[in-house]
């Protein structure tokens, strides 16, 4: 369940007015949060998912919040949740999968053009968020078989860190999307 103060902040940021994948950003954020919650993730990961693209992302260019707003957002959703949302927003997300198992993993911050050190726990949470993100928008978004293949390679790479529920859900989503493309 999404707390009212979190929803109020998203509304203050006009996420209900920003388009995203055939709907509005607020609906996408809520859907992403709900997958994460249904899979049993802790509140920080669920809130990271609820705010995962408010600063924009590598593919979603709308910035509902400025990076200058980080402190205020951190005060509302908590330090860990905001850090996950920030990392998700500024990173080249394939790096989440490339860092698996590395002792000194980093993700590339495309905004500040620098590497950010991350832990394997960070990567686990970010990969779980990425899978929820994809699963939420996948039914409304055009994919080629090649794009699905590339994402599925990342999913398989991330399997050791993914919750079993997230893994099964994304595999079913990919299968369903393949069927839709073929028909």
Buried (B, 14 or more C-beta within 10 A) or exposed (E): EBEEEBBEBBEEBBBBEBEBBEBBBBBBBBBBBBBBBEBEBEBBBBBBBBBBBBBBBBEBEBBBBEBEBBEEBBEBBBEBBBBBBBBBBBBEBBBBBBBBEEEEBBBBBBBEEEEBEBEBEBBBBBBBBBBBBBBBBBEEEEBEEEEBEEBBEBBEBBBEBBBEBBBEBBBEBBEEBBEEEEE
